[in-house]
Amino acid sequence: MIIASGFIWHSFLKQDPNAIVLCVRSKEESDAMLRFGAIEAPLSDEIEFNHYLDHFDRAKHYYIYSKTGVKGELACRLMEEAGFSETINLDGGLNNFRF
């Protein structure tokens, strides 16, 4: 797992042909607004999240974001335990991110 500042996270994302962005915010937090072409994979609980993981390619690079970065970090850990090769969490989440 890599934890990257907003600038680094976004720079890596723009240059990565294997990038997939995951929004792990709850449905209430996301208020139907996804950013960066993200796929919604709420981390409401680990069982539900693991169901989402079954449908993802473990060889891709996953750029994870949440509201504060805490759920993003947990998602990265769960993904690595499930065999995903590269996860990058947005440090501080969207609350800390500036374009």
SEFIZA-3560 file (N, C-alpha, C; in Angstrom, 3 decimals):
REM SEFIZA-3560
<numar><xx>0.841</xx><yy>-1.178</yy><zz>0.000</zz><atom>N</atom></numar>
<numar><xx>0.000</xx><yy>0.000</yy><zz>0.000</zz><atom>CA</atom></numar>
<numar><xx>0.883</xx><yy>1.237</yy><zz>0.000</zz><atom>C</atom></numar>
<numar><xx>0.477</xx><yy>2.164</yy><zz>-0.827</zz><atom>N</atom></numar>
<numar><xx>1.129</xx><yy>3.467</yy><zz>-0.861</zz><atom>CA</atom></numar>
<numar><xx>0.107</xx><yy>4.481</yy><zz>-0.350</zz><atom>C</atom></numar>
<numar><xx>0.540</xx><yy>5.362</yy><zz>0.524</zz><atom>N</atom></numar>
<numar><xx>-0.313</xx><yy>6.463</yy><zz>0.970</zz><atom>CA</atom></numar>
<numar><xx>0.297</xx><yy>7.718</yy><zz>0.371</zz><atom>C</atom></numar>
<numar><xx>-0.471</xx><yy>8.377</yy><zz>-0.496</zz><atom>N</atom></numar>
<numar><xx>0.087</xx><yy>9.499</yy><zz>-1.252</zz><atom>CA</atom></numar>
<numar><xx>-0.704</xx><yy>10.777</yy><zz>-1.025</zz><atom>C</atom></numar>
<numar><xx>0.016</xx><yy>11.878</yy><zz>-0.978</zz><atom>N</atom></numar>
<numar><xx>-0.643</xx><yy>13.186</yy><zz>-0.886</zz><atom>CA</atom></numar>
<numar><xx>-1.487</xx><yy>13.400</yy><zz>-2.136</zz><atom>C</atom></numar>
<numar><xx>-2.393</xx><yy>14.332</yy><zz>-2.084</zz><atom>N</atom></numar>
<numar><xx>-3.285</xx><yy>14.594</yy><zz>-3.207</zz><atom>CA</atom></numar>
<numar><xx>-2.556</xx><yy>14.858</yy><zz>-4.506</zz><atom>C</atom></numar>
<numar><xx>-1.525</xx><yy>15.661</yy><zz>-4.469</zz><atom>N</atom></numar>
<numar><xx>-0.785</xx><yy>15.996</yy><zz>-5.680</zz><atom>CA</atom></numar>
<numar><xx>-0.140</xx><yy>14.747</yy><zz>-6.284</zz><atom>C</atom></numar>
<numar><xx>0.540</xx><yy>13.966</yy><zz>-5.452</zz><atom>N</atom></numar>
<numar><xx>1.220</xx><yy>12.753</yy><zz>-5.930</zz><atom>CA</atom></numar>
<numar><xx>0.186</xx><yy>11.739</yy><zz>-6.414</zz><atom>C</atom></numar>
<numar><xx>-0.861</xx><yy>11.520</yy><zz>-5.621</zz><atom>N</atom></numar>
<numar><xx>-1.922</xx><yy>10.568</yy><zz>-5.966</zz><atom>CA</atom></numar>
<numar><xx>-2.501</xx><yy>10.899</yy><zz>-7.337</zz><atom>C</atom></numar>
<numar><xx>-2.844</xx><yy>12.162</yy><zz>-7.537</zz><atom>N</atom></numar>
<numar><xx>-3.454</xx><yy>12.592</yy><zz>-8.797</zz><atom>CA</atom></numar>
<numar><xx>-2.452</xx><yy>12.510</yy><zz>-9.951</zz><atom>C</atom></numar>
<numar><xx>-1.191</xx><yy>12.846</yy><zz>-9.706</zz><atom>N</atom></numar>
<numar><xx>-0.151</xx><yy>12.756</yy><zz>-10.738</zz><atom>CA</atom></numar>
<numar><xx>0.051</xx><yy>11.316</yy><zz>-11.191</zz><atom>C</atom></numar>
<numar><xx>0.145</xx><yy>10.398</yy><zz>-10.227</zz><atom>N</atom></numar>
<numar><xx>0.279</xx><yy>8.975</yy><zz>-10.564</zz><atom>CA</atom></numar>
<numar><xx>-0.929</xx><yy>8.512</yy><zz>-11.371</zz><atom>C</atom></numar>
<numar><xx>-2.106</xx><yy>8.882</yy><zz>-10.916</zz><atom>N</atom></numar>
<numar><xx>-3.350</xx><yy>8.461</yy><zz>-11.552</zz><atom>CA</atom></numar>
<numar><xx>-3.390</xx><yy>8.869</yy><zz>-13.019</zz><atom>C</atom></numar>
<numar><xx>-3.038</xx><yy>10.112</yy><zz>-13.305</zz><atom>N</atom></numar>
<numar><xx>-3.102</xx><yy>10.621</yy><zz>-14.679</zz><atom>CA</atom></numar>
<numar><xx>-2.148</xx><yy>9.892</yy><zz>-15.620</zz><atom>C</atom></numar>
<numar><xx>-1.065</xx><yy>9.334</yy><zz>-15.096</zz><atom>N</atom></numar>
<numar><xx>-0.050</xx><yy>8.702</yy><zz>-15.935</zz><atom>CA</atom></numar>
<numar><xx>-0.138</xx><yy>7.171</yy><zz>-15.965</zz><atom>C</atom></numar>
<numar><xx>-1.069</xx><yy>6.600</yy><zz>-15.245</zz><atom>N</atom></numar>
<numar><xx>-1.119</xx><yy>5.148</yy><zz>-15.065</zz><atom>CA</atom></numar>
<numar><xx>-2.164</xx><yy>4.503</yy><zz>-15.980</zz><atom>C</atom></numar>
<numar><xx>-1.732</xx><yy>3.769</yy><zz>-17.015</zz><atom>N</atom></numar>
<numar><xx>-2.686</xx><yy>3.128</yy><zz>-17.913</zz><atom>CA</atom></numar>
<numar><xx>-3.431</xx><yy>1.955</yy><zz>-17.262</zz><atom>C</atom></numar>
<numar><xx>-2.954</xx><yy>1.473</yy><zz>-16.125</zz><atom>N</atom></numar>
<numar><xx>-3.610</xx><yy>0.373</yy><zz>-15.416</zz><atom>CA</atom></numar>
<numar><xx>-4.429</xx><yy>0.853</yy><zz>-14.226</zz><atom>C</atom></numar>
<numar><xx>-4.741</xx><yy>2.133</yy><zz>-14.195</zz><atom>N</atom></numar>
<numar><xx>-5.417</xx><yy>2.720</yy><zz>-13.037</zz><atom>CA</atom></numar>
<numar><xx>-6.912</xx><yy>2.455</yy><zz>-13.022</zz><atom>C</atom></numar>
<numar><xx>-7.386</xx><yy>2.125</yy><zz>-11.835</zz><atom>N</atom></numar>
<numar><xx>-8.812</xx><yy>2.047</yy><zz>-11.556</zz><atom>CA</atom></numar>
<numar><xx>-9.021</xx><yy>2.810</yy><zz>-10.254</zz><atom>C</atom></numar>
<numar><xx>-9.993</xx><yy>3.712</yy><zz>-10.244</zz><atom>N</atom></numar>
<numar><xx>-10.267</xx><yy>4.512</yy><zz>-9.055</zz><atom>CA</atom></numar>
<numar><xx>-11.473</xx><yy>3.914</yy><zz>-8.342</zz><atom>C</atom></numar>
<numar><xx>-11.328</xx><yy>3.741</yy><zz>-7.033</zz><atom>N</atom></numar>
<numar><xx>-12.425</xx><yy>3.245</yy><zz>-6.211</zz><atom>CA</atom></numar>
<numar><xx>-12.801</xx><yy>4.279</yy><zz>-5.169</zz><atom>C</atom></numar>
<numar><xx>-14.090</xx><yy>4.549</yy><zz>-5.075</zz><atom>N</atom></numar>
<numar><xx>-14.636</xx><yy>5.385</yy><zz>-4.006</zz><atom>CA</atom></numar>
<numar><xx>-15.179</xx><yy>4.435</yy><zz>-2.950</zz><atom>C</atom></numar>
<numar><xx>-14.608</xx><yy>4.475</yy><zz>-1.760</zz><atom>N</atom></numar>
<numar><xx>-15.043</xx><yy>3.565</yy><zz>-0.705</zz><atom>CA</atom></numar>
<numar><xx>-15.894</xx><yy>4.283</yy><zz>0.351</zz><atom>C</atom></numar>
<numar><xx>-16.341</xx><yy>5.497</yy><zz>0.031</zz><atom>N</atom></numar>
<numar><xx>-17.227</xx><yy>6.216</yy><zz>0.946</zz><atom>CA</atom></numar>
<numar><xx>-18.566</xx><yy>5.495</yy><zz>1.018</zz><atom>C</atom></numar>
<numar><xx>-19.265</xx><yy>5.671</yy><zz>2.126</zz><atom>N</atom></numar>
<numar><xx>-20.606</xx><yy>5.105</yy><zz>2.247</zz><atom>CA</atom></numar>
<numar><xx>-21.528</xx><yy>5.834</yy><zz>1.282</zz><atom>C</atom></numar>
<numar><xx>-22.654</xx><yy>5.238</yy><zz>0.990</zz><atom>N</atom></numar>
<numar><xx>-23.613</xx><yy>5.867</yy><zz>0.074</zz><atom>CA</atom></numar>
<numar><xx>-24.039</xx><yy>7.236</yy><zz>0.606</zz><atom>C</atom></numar>
<numar><xx>-24.167</xx><yy>7.369</yy><zz>1.918</zz><atom>N</atom></numar>
<numar><xx>-24.555</xx><yy>8.645</yy><zz>2.517</zz><atom>CA</atom></numar>
<numar><xx>-23.470</xx><yy>9.699</yy><zz>2.306</zz><atom>C</atom></numar>
<numar><xx>-22.202</xx><yy>9.296</yy><zz>2.442</zz><atom>N</atom></numar>
<numar><xx>-21.092</xx><yy>10.232</yy><zz>2.264</zz><atom>CA</atom></numar>
<numar><xx>-20.913</xx><yy>10.641</yy><zz>0.811</zz><atom>C</atom></numar>
<numar><xx>-21.098</xx><yy>9.697</yy><zz>-0.096</zz><atom>N</atom></numar>
<numar><xx>-20.809</xx><yy>9.987</yy><zz>-1.497</zz><atom>CA</atom></numar>
<numar><xx>-21.875</xx><yy>10.847</yy><zz>-2.146</zz><atom>C</atom></numar>
<numar><xx>-23.068</xx><yy>10.897</yy><zz>-1.574</zz><atom>N</atom></numar>
<numar><xx>-24.208</xx><yy>11.642</yy><zz>-2.115</zz><atom>CA</atom></numar>
<numar><xx>-24.220</xx><yy>11.621</yy><zz>-3.635</zz><atom>C</atom></numar>
<numar><xx>-23.989</xx><yy>10.417</yy><zz>-4.170</zz><atom>N</atom></numar>
<numar><xx>-24.068</xx><yy>10.128</yy><zz>-5.612</zz><atom>CA</atom></numar>
<numar><xx>-23.078</xx><yy>10.931</yy><zz>-6.454</zz><atom>C</atom></numar>
<numar><xx>-22.062</xx><yy>11.506</yy><zz>-5.838</zz><atom>N</atom></numar>
<numar><xx>-21.067</xx><yy>12.258</yy><zz>-6.601</zz><atom>CA</atom></numar>
<numar><xx>-19.745</xx><yy>11.496</yy><zz>-6.604</zz><atom>C</atom></numar>
<numar><xx>-19.439</xx><yy>10.894</yy><zz>-7.718</zz><atom>N</atom></numar>
<numar><xx>-18.174</xx><yy>10.176</yy><zz>-7.856</zz><atom>CA</atom></numar>
<numar><xx>-17.184</xx><yy>11.073</yy><zz>-8.582</zz><atom>C</atom></numar>
<numar><xx>-15.931</xx><yy>10.962</yy><zz>-8.215</zz><atom>N</atom></numar>
<numar><xx>-14.892</xx><yy>11.779</yy><zz>-8.844</zz><atom>CA</atom></numar>
<numar><xx>-13.864</xx><yy>10.896</yy><zz>-9.534</zz><atom>C</atom></numar>
<numar><xx>-13.181</xx><yy>11.450</yy><zz>-10.489</zz><atom>N</atom></numar>
<numar><xx>-12.087</xx><yy>10.785</yy><zz>-11.195</zz><atom>CA</atom></numar>
<numar><xx>-12.541</xx><yy>9.526</yy><zz>-11.937</zz><atom>C</atom></numar>
<numar><xx>-13.808</xx><yy>9.449</yy><zz>-12.310</zz><atom>N</atom></numar>
<numar><xx>-14.318</xx><yy>8.267</yy><zz>-13.001</zz><atom>CA</atom></numar>
<numar><xx>-14.356</xx><yy>7.035</yy><zz>-12.103</zz><atom>C</atom></numar>
<numar><xx>-14.548</xx><yy>7.256</yy><zz>-10.822</zz><atom>N</atom></numar>
<numar><xx>-14.464</xx><yy>6.185</yy><zz>-9.826</zz><atom>CA</atom></numar>
<numar><xx>-15.594</xx><yy>5.175</yy><zz>-9.950</zz><atom>C</atom></numar>
<numar><xx>-15.270</xx><yy>3.982</yy><zz>-9.494</zz><atom>N</atom></numar>
<numar><xx>-16.247</xx><yy>2.916</yy><zz>-9.302</zz><atom>CA</atom></numar>
<numar><xx>-16.633</xx><yy>2.964</yy><zz>-7.833</zz><atom>C</atom></numar>
<numar><xx>-17.909</xx><yy>2.868</yy><zz>-7.562</zz><atom>N</atom></numar>
<numar><xx>-18.373</xx><yy>2.895</yy><zz>-6.179</zz><atom>CA</atom></numar>
<numar><xx>-18.234</xx><yy>1.509</yy><zz>-5.563</zz><atom>C</atom></numar>
<numar><xx>-17.522</xx><yy>1.425</yy><zz>-4.446</zz><atom>N</atom></numar>
<numar><xx>-17.338</xx><yy>0.182</yy><zz>-3.699</zz><atom>CA</atom></numar>
<numar><xx>-17.361</xx><yy>0.539</yy><zz>-2.217</zz><atom>C</atom></numar>
<numar><xx>-18.544</xx><yy>0.856</yy><zz>-1.674</zz><atom>N</atom></numar>
<numar><xx>-18.622</xx><yy>1.337</yy><zz>-0.297</zz><atom>CA</atom></numar>
<numar><xx>-18.048</xx><yy>0.345</yy><zz>0.713</zz><atom>C</atom></numar>
<numar><xx>-17.323</xx><yy>0.874</yy><zz>1.650</zz><atom>N</atom></numar>
<numar><xx>-16.754</xx><yy>0.052</yy><zz>2.714</zz><atom>CA</atom></numar>
<numar><xx>-17.627</xx><yy>0.216</yy><zz>3.955</zz><atom>C</atom></numar>
<numar><xx>-18.893</xx><yy>-0.182</yy><zz>3.815</zz><atom>N</atom></numar>
<numar><xx>-19.814</xx><yy>-0.138</yy><zz>4.948</zz><atom>CA</atom></numar>
<numar><xx>-19.457</xx><yy>-1.223</yy><zz>5.947</zz><atom>C</atom></numar>
<numar><xx>-19.133</xx><yy>-2.392</yy><zz>5.419</zz><atom>N</atom></numar>
<numar><xx>-18.607</xx><yy>-3.468</yy><zz>6.251</zz><atom>CA</atom></numar>
<numar><xx>-17.706</xx><yy>-4.349</yy><zz>5.391</zz><atom>C</atom></numar>
<numar><xx>-16.857</xx><yy>-5.122</yy><zz>6.043</zz><atom>N</atom></numar>
<numar><xx>-15.851</xx><yy>-5.889</yy><zz>5.317</zz><atom>CA</atom></numar>
<numar><xx>-16.463</xx><yy>-6.963</yy><zz>4.420</zz><atom>C</atom></numar>
<numar><xx>-17.541</xx><yy>-7.582</yy><zz>4.845</zz><atom>N</atom></numar>
<numar><xx>-18.165</xx><yy>-8.644</yy><zz>4.048</zz><atom>CA</atom></numar>
<numar><xx>-18.684</xx><yy>-8.080</yy><zz>2.738</zz><atom>C</atom></numar>
<numar><xx>-19.382</xx><yy>-6.969</yy><zz>2.798</zz><atom>N</atom></numar>
<numar><xx>-19.901</xx><yy>-6.345</yy><zz>1.580</zz><atom>CA</atom></numar>
<numar><xx>-18.752</xx><yy>-5.907</yy><zz>0.676</zz><atom>C</atom></numar>
<numar><xx>-17.723</xx><yy>-5.323</yy><zz>1.256</zz><atom>N</atom></numar>
<numar><xx>-16.586</xx><yy>-4.857</yy><zz>0.467</zz><atom>CA</atom></numar>
<numar><xx>-15.896</xx><yy>-6.031</yy><zz>-0.218</zz><atom>C</atom></numar>
<numar><xx>-15.715</xx><yy>-7.138</yy><zz>0.491</zz><atom>N</atom></numar>
<numar><xx>-15.086</xx><yy>-8.319</yy><zz>-0.111</zz><atom>CA</atom></numar>
<numar><xx>-15.893</xx><yy>-8.842</yy><zz>-1.292</zz><atom>C</atom></numar>
<numar><xx>-17.201</xx><yy>-8.667</yy><zz>-1.265</zz><atom>N</atom></numar>
<numar><xx>-18.040</xx><yy>-9.049</yy><zz>-2.405</zz><atom>CA</atom></numar>
<numar><xx>-17.659</xx><yy>-8.219</yy><zz>-3.636</zz><atom>C</atom></numar>
<numar><xx>-17.421</xx><yy>-6.933</yy><zz>-3.451</zz><atom>N</atom></numar>
<numar><xx>-16.980</xx><yy>-6.074</yy><zz>-4.556</zz><atom>CA</atom></numar>
<numar><xx>-15.638</xx><yy>-6.557</yy><zz>-5.103</zz><atom>C</atom></numar>
<numar><xx>-14.735</xx><yy>-6.932</yy><zz>-4.205</zz><atom>N</atom></numar>
<numar><xx>-13.386</xx><yy>-7.330</yy><zz>-4.615</zz><atom>CA</atom></numar>
<numar><xx>-13.388</xx><yy>-8.534</yy><zz>-5.544</zz><atom>C</atom></numar>
<numar><xx>-14.377</xx><yy>-9.401</yy><zz>-5.397</zz><atom>N</atom></numar>
<numar><xx>-14.459</xx><yy>-10.587</yy><zz>-6.251</zz><atom>CA</atom></numar>
<numar><xx>-14.572</xx><yy>-10.238</yy><zz>-7.728</zz><atom>C</atom></numar>
<numar><xx>-14.986</xx><yy>-9.019</yy><zz>-8.035</zz><atom>N</atom></numar>
<numar><xx>-15.218</xx><yy>-8.616</yy><zz>-9.420</zz><atom>CA</atom></numar>
<numar><xx>-14.093</xx><yy>-7.763</yy><zz>-10.018</zz><atom>C</atom></numar>
<numar><xx>-13.042</xx><yy>-7.536</yy><zz>-9.253</zz><atom>N</atom></numar>
<numar><xx>-11.965</xx><yy>-6.677</yy><zz>-9.712</zz><atom>CA</atom></numar>
<numar><xx>-10.732</xx><yy>-7.479</yy><zz>-10.117</zz><atom>C</atom></numar>
<numar><xx>-10.007</xx><yy>-6.976</yy><zz>-11.108</zz><atom>N</atom></numar>
<numar><xx>-8.772</xx><yy>-7.566</yy><zz>-11.605</zz><atom>CA</atom></numar>
<numar><xx>-7.635</xx><yy>-7.245</yy><zz>-10.634</zz><atom>C</atom></numar>
<numar><xx>-7.049</xx><yy>-8.267</yy><zz>-10.045</zz><atom>N</atom></numar>
<numar><xx>-6.010</xx><yy>-8.071</yy><zz>-9.027</zz><atom>CA</atom></numar>
<numar><xx>-4.699</xx><yy>-7.508</yy><zz>-9.598</zz><atom>C</atom></numar>
<numar><xx>-4.533</xx><yy>-7.551</yy><zz>-10.913</zz><atom>N</atom></numar>
<numar><xx>-3.303</xx><yy>-7.049</yy><zz>-11.528</zz><atom>CA</atom></numar>
<numar><xx>-3.343</xx><yy>-5.544</yy><zz>-11.807</zz><atom>C</atom></numar>
<numar><xx>-4.504</xx><yy>-4.930</yy><zz>-11.727</zz><atom>N</atom></numar>
<numar><xx>-4.628</xx><yy>-3.489</yy><zz>-11.971</zz><atom>CA</atom></numar>
<numar><xx>-4.091</xx><yy>-2.705</yy><zz>-10.778</zz><atom>C</atom></numar>
<numar><xx>-3.948</xx><yy>-1.389</yy><zz>-10.955</zz><atom>N</atom></numar>
<numar><xx>-3.508</xx><yy>-0.495</yy><zz>-9.876</zz><atom>CA</atom></numar>
<numar><xx>-4.740</xx><yy>0.257</yy><zz>-9.380</zz><atom>C</atom></numar>
<numar><xx>-4.995</xx><yy>0.190</yy><zz>-8.095</zz><atom>N</atom></numar>
<numar><xx>-6.209</xx><yy>0.775</yy><zz>-7.529</zz><atom>CA</atom></numar>
<numar><xx>-5.889</xx><yy>2.035</yy><zz>-6.732</zz><atom>C</atom></numar>
<numar><xx>-6.515</xx><yy>3.112</yy><zz>-7.153</zz><atom>N</atom></numar>
<numar><xx>-6.407</xx><yy>4.412</yy><zz>-6.498</zz><atom>CA</atom></numar>
<numar><xx>-7.668</xx><yy>4.579</yy><zz>-5.666</zz><atom>C</atom></numar>
<numar><xx>-7.492</xx><yy>4.604</yy><zz>-4.364</zz><atom>N</atom></numar>
<numar><xx>-8.603</xx><yy>4.551</yy><zz>-3.430</zz><atom>CA</atom></numar>
<numar><xx>-8.796</xx><yy>5.924</yy><zz>-2.797</zz><atom>C</atom></numar>
<numar><xx>-10.063</xx><yy>6.322</yy><zz>-2.675</zz><atom>N</atom></numar>
<numar><xx>-10.323</xx><yy>7.522</yy><zz>-1.886</zz><atom>CA</atom></numar>
<numar><xx>-11.573</xx><yy>7.338</yy><zz>-1.042</zz><atom>C</atom></numar>
<numar><xx>-11.573</xx><yy>8.048</yy><zz>0.077</zz><atom>N</atom></numar>
<numar><xx>-12.712</xx><yy>8.113</yy><zz>0.987</zz><atom>CA</atom></numar>
<numar><xx>-12.825</xx><yy>9.565</yy><zz>1.438</zz><atom>C</atom></numar>
<numar><xx>-13.670</xx><yy>9.815</yy><zz>2.387</zz><atom>N</atom></numar>
<numar><xx>-13.865</xx><yy>11.189</yy><zz>2.841</zz><atom>CA</atom></numar>
<numar><xx>-12.642</xx><yy>11.719</yy><zz>3.596</zz><atom>C</atom></numar>
<numar><xx>-12.117</xx><yy>10.903</yy><zz>4.531</zz><atom>N</atom></numar>
<numar><xx>-11.005</xx><yy>11.356</yy><zz>5.367</zz><atom>CA</atom></numar>
<numar><xx>-9.722</xx><yy>10.554</yy><zz>5.178</zz><atom>C</atom></numar>
<numar><xx>-9.778</xx><yy>9.486</yy><zz>4.406</zz><atom>N</atom></numar>
<numar><xx>-8.611</xx><yy>8.638</yy><zz>4.190</zz><atom>CA</atom></numar>
<numar><xx>-8.572</xx><yy>7.400</yy><zz>5.063</zz><atom>C</atom></numar>
<numar><xx>-9.367</xx><yy>7.380</yy><zz>6.139</zz><atom>N</atom></numar>
<numar><xx>-9.356</xx><yy>6.246</yy><zz>7.067</zz><atom>CA</atom></numar>
<numar><xx>-9.939</xx><yy>4.997</yy><zz>6.398</zz><atom>C</atom></numar>
<numar><xx>-11.112</xx><yy>5.112</yy><zz>5.800</zz><atom>N</atom></numar>
<numar><xx>-11.707</xx><yy>3.963</yy><zz>5.104</zz><atom>CA</atom></numar>
<numar><xx>-10.849</xx><yy>3.566</yy><zz>3.907</zz><atom>C</atom></numar>
<numar><xx>-10.218</xx><yy>4.533</yy><zz>3.276</zz><atom>N</atom></numar>
<numar><xx>-9.337</xx><yy>4.238</yy><zz>2.156</zz><atom>CA</atom></numar>
<numar><xx>-8.163</xx><yy>3.369</yy><zz>2.582</zz><atom>C</atom></numar>
<numar><xx>-7.578</xx><yy>3.688</yy><zz>3.718</zz><atom>N</atom></numar>
<numar><xx>-6.459</xx><yy>2.895</yy><zz>4.222</zz><atom>CA</atom></numar>
<numar><xx>-6.906</xx><yy>1.487</yy><zz>4.572</zz><atom>C</atom></numar>
<numar><xx>-8.065</xx><yy>1.350</yy><zz>5.204</zz><atom>N</atom></numar>
<numar><xx>-8.595</xx><yy>0.026</yy><zz>5.523</zz><atom>CA</atom></numar>
<numar><xx>-8.877</xx><yy>-0.756</yy><zz>4.246</zz><atom>C</atom></numar>
<numar><xx>-9.444</xx><yy>-0.100</yy><zz>3.241</zz><atom>N</atom></numar>
<numar><xx>-9.722</xx><yy>-0.759</yy><zz>1.960</zz><atom>CA</atom></numar>
<numar><xx>-8.432</xx><yy>-1.271</yy><zz>1.332</zz><atom>C</atom></numar>
<numar><xx>-7.378</xx><yy>-0.475</yy><zz>1.368</zz><atom>N</atom></numar>
<numar><xx>-6.089</xx><yy>-0.901</yy><zz>0.826</zz><atom>CA</atom></numar>
<numar><xx>-5.575</xx><yy>-2.147</yy><zz>1.540</zz><atom>C</atom></numar>
<numar><xx>-5.690</xx><yy>-2.167</yy><zz>2.848</zz><atom>N</atom></numar>
<numar><xx>-5.228</xx><yy>-3.333</yy><zz>3.612</zz><atom>CA</atom></numar>
<numar><xx>-6.029</xx><yy>-4.579</yy><zz>3.241</zz><atom>C</atom></numar>
<numar><xx>-7.344</xx><yy>-4.435</yy><zz>3.157</zz><atom>N</atom></numar>
<numar><xx>-8.195</xx><yy>-5.576</yy><zz>2.795</zz><atom>CA</atom></numar>
<numar><xx>-7.869</xx><yy>-6.071</yy><zz>1.387</zz><atom>C</atom></numar>
<numar><xx>-7.621</xx><yy>-5.138</yy><zz>0.484</zz><atom>N</atom></numar>
<numar><xx>-7.298</xx><yy>-5.516</yy><zz>-0.891</zz><atom>CA</atom></numar>
<numar><xx>-5.960</xx><yy>-6.241</yy><zz>-0.963</zz><atom>C</atom></numar>
<numar><xx>-4.978</xx><yy>-5.777</yy><zz>-0.226</zz><atom>N</atom></numar>
<numar><xx>-3.681</xx><yy>-6.446</yy><zz>-0.227</zz><atom>CA</atom></numar>
<numar><xx>-3.788</xx><yy>-7.843</yy><zz>0.362</zz><atom>C</atom></numar>
<numar><xx>-4.582</xx><yy>-7.996</yy><zz>1.423</zz><atom>N</atom></numar>
<numar><xx>-4.807</xx><yy>-9.318</yy><zz>2.003</zz><atom>CA</atom></numar>
<numar><xx>-5.492</xx><yy>-10.246</yy><zz>1.003</zz><atom>C</atom></numar>
<numar><xx>-6.289</xx><yy>-9.673</yy><zz>0.097</zz><atom>N</atom></numar>
<numar><xx>-7.007</xx><yy>-10.454</yy><zz>-0.912</zz><atom>CA</atom></numar>
<numar><xx>-6.163</xx><yy>-10.692</yy><zz>-2.164</zz><atom>C</atom></numar>
<numar><xx>-4.923</xx><yy>-10.212</yy><zz>-2.186</zz><atom>N</atom></numar>
<numar><xx>-4.028</xx><yy>-10.496</yy><zz>-3.295</zz><atom>CA</atom></numar>
<numar><xx>-3.895</xx><yy>-9.420</yy><zz>-4.355</zz><atom>C</atom></numar>
<numar><xx>-4.379</xx><yy>-8.218</yy><zz>-4.083</zz><atom>N</atom></numar>
<numar><xx>-4.217</xx><yy>-7.125</yy><zz>-5.039</zz><atom>CA</atom></numar>
<numar><xx>-2.783</xx><yy>-6.626</yy><zz>-4.967</zz><atom>C</atom></numar>
<numar><xx>-2.201</xx><yy>-6.368</yy><zz>-6.137</zz><atom>N</atom></numar>
<numar><xx>-0.771</xx><yy>-6.062</yy><zz>-6.184</zz><atom>CA</atom></numar>
<numar><xx>-0.432</xx><yy>-4.622</yy><zz>-5.847</zz><atom>C</atom></numar>
<numar><xx>-1.281</xx><yy>-3.670</yy><zz>-6.212</zz><atom>N</atom></numar>
<numar><xx>-0.936</xx><yy>-2.276</yy><zz>-5.939</zz><atom>CA</atom></numar>
<numar><xx>-2.173</xx><yy>-1.465</yy><zz>-5.569</zz><atom>C</atom></numar>
<numar><xx>-2.112</xx><yy>-0.865</yy><zz>-4.382</zz><atom>N</atom></numar>
<numar><xx>-3.179</xx><yy>0.024</yy><zz>-3.921</zz><atom>CA</atom></numar>
<numar><xx>-2.549</xx><yy>1.329</yy><zz>-3.466</zz><atom>C</atom></numar>
<numar><xx>-3.188</xx><yy>2.426</yy><zz>-3.832</zz><atom>N</atom></numar>
<numar><xx>-2.680</xx><yy>3.755</yy><zz>-3.488</zz><atom>CA</atom></numar>
<numar><xx>-3.820</xx><yy>4.524</yy><zz>-2.828</zz><atom>C</atom></numar>
<numar><xx>-3.644</xx><yy>4.879</yy><zz>-1.568</zz><atom>N</atom></numar>
<numar><xx>-4.670</xx><yy>5.597</yy><zz>-0.823</zz><atom>CA</atom></numar>
<numar><xx>-4.409</xx><yy>7.102</yy><zz>-0.867</zz><atom>C</atom></numar>
<numar><xx>-5.483</xx><yy>7.858</yy><zz>-1.036</zz><atom>N</atom></numar>
<numar><xx>-5.407</xx><yy>9.320</yy><zz>-1.011</zz><atom>CA</atom></numar>
<numar><xx>-5.297</xx><yy>9.766</yy><zz>0.439</zz><atom>C</atom></numar>
<numar><xx>-4.121</xx><yy>10.222</yy><zz>0.835</zz><atom>N</atom></numar>
<numar><xx>-3.858</xx><yy>10.643</yy><zz>2.206</zz><atom>CA</atom></numar>
<numar><xx>-4.787</xx><yy>11.787</yy><zz>2.605</zz><atom>C</atom></numar>
<numar><xx>-5.503</xx><yy>11.600</yy><zz>3.684</zz><atom>N</atom></numar>
<numar><xx>-6.429</xx><yy>12.628</yy><zz>4.157</zz><atom>CA</atom></numar>
<numar><xx>-7.758</xx><yy>12.646</yy><zz>3.416</zz><atom>C</atom></numar>
<numar><xx>-7.899</xx><yy>11.790</yy><zz>2.429</zz><atom>N</atom></numar>
<numar><xx>-9.155</xx><yy>11.677</yy><zz>1.685</zz><atom>CA</atom></numar>
<numar><xx>-9.512</xx><yy>12.944</yy><zz>0.946</zz><atom>C</atom></numar>
<numar><xx>-10.774</xx><yy>13.015</yy><zz>0.526</zz><atom>N</atom></numar>
<numar><xx>-11.243</xx><yy>14.186</yy><zz>-0.210</zz><atom>CA</atom></numar>
<numar><xx>-11.240</xx><yy>15.458</yy><zz>0.632</zz><atom>C</atom></numar>
<numar><xx>-11.345</xx><yy>15.299</yy><zz>1.946</zz><atom>N</atom></numar>
<numar><xx>-11.307</xx><yy>16.482</yy><zz>2.820</zz><atom>CA</atom></numar>
<numar><xx>-10.002</xx><yy>17.241</yy><zz>2.685</zz><atom>C</atom></numar>
<numar><xx>-8.920</xx><yy>16.540</yy><zz>2.345</zz><atom>N</atom></numar>
<numar><xx>-7.598</xx><yy>17.144</yy><zz>2.245</zz><atom>CA</atom></numar>
<numar><xx>-7.162</xx><yy>17.423</yy><zz>0.820</zz><atom>C</atom></numar>
<numar><xx>-7.937</xx><yy>16.981</yy><zz>-0.156</zz><atom>N</atom></numar>
<numar><xx>-7.519</xx><yy>17.053</yy><zz>-1.550</zz><atom>CA</atom></numar>
<numar><xx>-7.861</xx><yy>18.403</yy><zz>-2.158</zz><atom>C</atom></numar>
<numar><xx>-6.884</xx><yy>18.956</yy><zz>-2.864</zz><atom>N</atom></numar>
<numar><xx>-7.084</xx><yy>20.210</yy><zz>-3.613</zz><atom>CA</atom></numar>
<numar><xx>-6.565</xx><yy>20.008</yy><zz>-5.008</zz><atom>C</atom></numar>
<numar><xx>-7.323</xx><yy>20.446</yy><zz>-6.007</zz><atom>N</atom></numar>
<numar><xx>-6.893</xx><yy>20.322</yy><zz>-7.397</zz><atom>CA</atom></numar>
<numar><xx>-5.780</xx><yy>21.299</yy><zz>-7.677</zz><atom>C</atom></numar>
//
